[in-house]
Amino acid sequence: MNERLSKIAEIVSKRDVYTQKQLTSILREEGFDVTQATVSRDIQKLGLKKINSEGGKKYELPAKTDKSHGELPGVFKDGVVKLETAGNLAVIKTHNGMAMAVCAALDGLELPDVIGTVAGDDTIFCAVKTPEKAEKLIVYFKETLI
Protein backbone atom coordinates (compact mmCIF):
# COMPACT_ATOMS: atom_id res chain seq x y z
CA MET A 1 0.00 0.00 0.00
CA ASN A 2 2.75 2.50 0.86
CA GLU A 3 4.33 2.12 -2.56
CA ARG A 4 0.91 2.63 -4.17
CA LEU A 5 0.31 5.89 -2.29
CA SER A 6 3.68 7.18 -3.37
CA LYS A 7 2.93 6.20 -6.97
CA ILE A 8 -0.43 8.01 -6.84
CA ALA A 9 1.30 11.16 -5.56
CA GLU A 10 3.82 10.88 -8.38
CA ILE A 11 1.13 10.32 -11.02
CA VAL A 12 -1.05 13.29 -10.06
CA SER A 13 1.98 15.56 -9.79
CA LYS A 14 3.11 14.66 -13.33
CA ARG A 15 -0.15 13.98 -15.20
CA ASP A 16 -3.65 15.37 -15.45
CA VAL A 17 -5.95 12.84 -13.78
CA TYR A 18 -9.67 13.64 -13.87
CA THR A 19 -11.42 10.56 -12.48
CA GLN A 20 -10.91 7.68 -10.09
CA LYS A 21 -11.50 5.34 -13.03
CA GLN A 22 -8.66 6.98 -14.96
CA LEU A 23 -6.33 6.78 -11.94
CA THR A 24 -7.26 3.13 -11.42
CA SER A 25 -6.41 2.41 -15.06
CA ILE A 26 -3.04 4.19 -14.82
CA LEU A 27 -2.17 2.30 -11.63
CA ARG A 28 -3.03 -1.00 -13.32
CA GLU A 29 -0.75 -0.05 -16.23
CA GLU A 30 1.98 0.57 -13.65
CA GLY A 31 1.50 -2.95 -12.25
CA PHE A 32 -0.77 -2.28 -9.27
CA ASP A 33 -3.76 -4.61 -8.83
CA VAL A 34 -6.32 -2.11 -7.52
CA THR A 35 -10.05 -1.51 -7.50
CA GLN A 36 -11.75 1.83 -7.78
CA ALA A 37 -12.82 1.54 -4.12
CA THR A 38 -9.17 1.16 -3.08
CA VAL A 39 -8.19 4.17 -5.18
CA SER A 40 -11.01 6.17 -3.57
CA ARG A 41 -9.64 5.40 -0.08
CA ASP A 42 -6.11 6.26 -1.23
CA ILE A 43 -7.29 9.61 -2.58
CA GLN A 44 -8.78 10.43 0.81
CA LYS A 45 -5.67 9.26 2.66
CA LEU A 46 -3.44 11.48 0.51
CA GLY A 47 -5.81 14.43 0.85
CA LEU A 48 -6.04 14.91 -2.93
CA LYS A 49 -8.18 17.83 -4.05
CA LYS A 50 -10.04 18.48 -7.30
CA ILE A 51 -9.14 21.73 -9.03
CA ASN A 52 -10.43 23.38 -12.19
CA SER A 53 -8.30 22.99 -15.30
CA GLU A 54 -8.78 23.36 -19.05
CA GLY A 55 -9.78 19.70 -19.36
CA GLY A 56 -12.16 19.77 -16.39
CA LYS A 57 -11.66 19.11 -12.70
CA LYS A 58 -8.43 17.21 -12.05
CA TYR A 59 -6.79 15.75 -8.97
CA GLU A 60 -3.94 17.56 -7.27
CA LEU A 61 -1.87 17.04 -4.15
CA PRO A 62 -2.86 19.31 -1.25
CA ALA A 63 -1.92 22.88 -2.10
CA LYS A 64 0.72 24.64 -0.06
CA THR A 65 -1.93 27.16 0.96
CA ASP A 66 -4.22 24.36 2.17
CA LYS A 67 -3.77 24.58 5.92
CA SER A 68 -5.68 21.87 7.69
CA HIS A 69 -5.33 23.58 11.06
CA GLY A 70 -1.80 22.30 11.53
CA GLU A 71 -2.69 18.67 10.83
CA LEU A 72 -1.08 16.56 8.16
CA PRO A 73 -3.03 13.93 6.29
CA GLY A 74 -2.85 10.45 7.80
CA VAL A 75 -0.12 9.61 5.29
CA PHE A 76 2.42 11.41 7.51
CA LYS A 77 1.48 9.48 10.63
CA ASP A 78 1.25 6.21 8.72
CA GLY A 79 4.43 6.69 6.71
CA VAL A 80 7.09 8.00 9.11
CA VAL A 81 9.44 5.48 10.71
CA LYS A 82 12.24 7.61 12.19
CA LEU A 83 13.10 11.28 12.74
CA GLU A 84 16.53 12.78 13.38
CA THR A 85 18.70 15.76 12.55
CA ALA A 86 21.99 16.17 10.73
CA GLY A 87 23.15 19.75 11.11
CA ASN A 88 20.45 21.97 9.69
CA LEU A 89 18.66 19.01 8.06
CA ALA A 90 15.64 17.28 9.52
CA VAL A 91 15.93 13.74 8.19
CA ILE A 92 12.65 11.85 7.94
CA LYS A 93 12.80 8.11 7.28
CA THR A 94 9.62 6.54 5.90
CA HIS A 95 8.38 3.13 4.90
CA ASN A 96 9.64 2.13 1.44
CA GLY A 97 7.92 4.12 -1.29
CA MET A 98 6.29 6.63 1.10
CA ALA A 99 8.73 9.55 1.05
CA MET A 100 7.11 11.44 -1.83
CA ALA A 101 3.62 11.27 -0.32
CA VAL A 102 4.85 12.25 3.15
CA CYS A 103 6.92 15.07 1.68
CA ALA A 104 3.91 16.44 -0.22
CA ALA A 105 1.94 16.49 3.04
CA LEU A 106 4.83 18.18 4.84
CA ASP A 107 5.22 20.81 2.12
CA GLY A 108 1.54 21.66 2.52
CA LEU A 109 2.23 23.02 6.01
CA GLU A 110 4.48 25.82 4.73
CA LEU A 111 6.53 25.75 7.92
CA PRO A 112 8.35 29.10 8.24
CA ASP A 113 11.78 27.70 9.14
CA VAL A 114 11.81 25.10 6.36
CA ILE A 115 13.78 26.24 3.33
CA GLY A 116 12.98 23.24 1.15
CA THR A 117 12.51 19.48 0.99
CA VAL A 118 13.81 16.63 -1.15
CA ALA A 119 12.20 13.17 -1.18
CA GLY A 120 13.71 9.89 -2.27
CA ASP A 121 12.10 6.47 -1.91
CA ASP A 122 12.22 6.20 1.88
CA THR A 123 14.03 9.35 3.04
CA ILE A 124 13.20 13.04 3.12
CA PHE A 125 15.80 15.76 3.64
CA CYS A 126 14.17 18.85 5.04
CA ALA A 127 16.53 21.87 4.94
CA VAL A 128 15.92 24.10 7.96
CA LYS A 129 17.38 27.59 8.61
CA THR A 130 19.57 26.56 11.57
CA PRO A 131 20.55 23.36 13.38
CA GLU A 132 18.63 24.56 16.44
CA LYS A 133 15.48 25.06 14.39
CA ALA A 134 15.94 21.60 12.85
CA GLU A 135 15.99 20.12 16.37
CA LYS A 136 12.82 22.05 17.27
CA LEU A 137 11.13 20.80 14.10
CA ILE A 138 11.89 17.18 15.00
CA VAL A 139 10.50 17.75 18.51
CA TYR A 140 7.37 19.31 16.96
CA PHE A 141 6.89 16.29 14.69
CA LYS A 142 7.37 13.84 17.55
CA GLU A 143 5.05 15.67 19.96
CA THR A 144 2.35 16.74 17.54
CA LEU A 145 2.24 14.49 14.54
CA ILE A 146 3.43 11.02 15.44
C-alpha positions in Angstrom: 0.0 0.0 0.0 2.8 2.5 0.9 4.3 2.1 -2.6 0.9 2.6 -4.2 0.3 5.9 -2.3 3.7 7.2 -3.4 2.9 6.2 -7.0 -0.4 8.0 -6.8 1.3 11.2 -5.6 3.8 10.9 -8.4 1.1 10.3 -11.0 -1.1 13.3 -10.1 2.0 15.6 -9.8 3.1 14.7 -13.3 -0.1 14.0 -15.2 -3.6 15.4 -15.4 -6.0 12.8 -13.8 -9.7 13.6 -13.9 -11.4 10.6 -12.5 -10.9 7.7 -10.1 -11.5 5.3 -13.0 -8.7 7.0 -15.0 -6.3 6.8 -11.9 -7.3 3.1 -11.4 -6.4 2.4 -15.1 -3.0 4.2 -14.8 -2.2 2.3 -11.6 -3.0 -1.0 -13.3 -0.8 0.0 -16.2 2.0 0.6 -13.6 1.5 -3.0 -12.3 -0.8 -2.3 -9.3 -3.8 -4.6 -8.8 -6.3 -2.1 -7.5 -10.1 -1.5 -7.5 -11.7 1.8 -7.8 -12.8 1.5 -4.1 -9.2 1.2 -3.1 -8.2 4.2 -5.2 -11.0 6.2 -3.6 -9.6 5.4 -0.1 -6.1 6.3 -1.2 -7.3 9.6 -2.6 -8.8 10.4 0.8 -5.7 9.3 2.7 -3.4 11.5 0.5 -5.8 14.4 0.9 -6.0 14.9 -2.9 -8.2 17.8 -4.0 -10.0 18.5 -7.3 -9.1 21.7 -9.0 -10.4 23.4 -12.2 -8.3 23.0 -15.3 -8.8 23.4 -19.1 -9.8 19.7 -19.4 -12.2 19.8 -16.4 -11.7 19.1 -12.7 -8.4 17.2 -12.1 -6.8 15.8 -9.0 -3.9 17.6 -7.3 -1.9 17.0 -4.1 -2.9 19.3 -1.3 -1.9 22.9 -2.1 0.7 24.6 -0.1 -1.9 27.2 1.0 -4.2 24.4 2.2 -3.8 24.6 5.9 -5.7 21.9 7.7 -5.3 23.6 11.1 -1.8 22.3 11.5 -2.7 18.7 10.8 -1.1 16.6 8.2 -3.0 13.9 6.3 -2.9 10.4 7.8 -0.1 9.6 5.3 2.4 11.4 7.5 1.5 9.5 10.6 1.3 6.2 8.7 4.4 6.7 6.7 7.1 8.0 9.1 9.4 5.5 10.7 12.2 7.6 12.2 13.1 11.3 12.7 16.5 12.8 13.4 18.7 15.8 12.6 22.0 16.2 10.7 23.2 19.8 11.1 20.4 22.0 9.7 18.7 19.0 8.1 15.6 17.3 9.5 15.9 13.7 8.2 12.7 11.9 7.9 12.8 8.1 7.3 9.6 6.5 5.9 8.4 3.1 4.9 9.6 2.1 1.4 7.9 4.1 -1.3 6.3 6.6 1.1 8.7 9.6 1.0 7.1 11.4 -1.8 3.6 11.3 -0.3 4.8 12.2 3.2 6.9 15.1 1.7 3.9 16.4 -0.2 1.9 16.5 3.0 4.8 18.2 4.8 5.2 20.8 2.1 1.5 21.7 2.5 2.2 23.0 6.0 4.5 25.8 4.7 6.5 25.7 7.9 8.3 29.1 8.2 11.8 27.7 9.1 11.8 25.1 6.4 13.8 26.2 3.3 13.0 23.2 1.1 12.5 19.5 1.0 13.8 16.6 -1.1 12.2 13.2 -1.2 13.7 9.9 -2.3 12.1 6.5 -1.9 12.2 6.2 1.9 14.0 9.3 3.0 13.2 13.0 3.1 15.8 15.8 3.6 14.2 18.9 5.0 16.5 21.9 4.9 15.9 24.1 8.0 17.4 27.6 8.6 19.6 26.6 11.6 20.6 23.4 13.4 18.6 24.6 16.4 15.5 25.1 14.4 15.9 21.6 12.8 16.0 20.1 16.4 12.8 22.1 17.3 11.1 20.8 14.1 11.9 17.2 15.0 10.5 17.8 18.5 7.4 19.3 17.0 6.9 16.3 14.7 7.4 13.8 17.6 5.0 15.7 20.0 2.3 16.7 17.5 2.2 14.5 14.5 3.4 11.0 15.4 
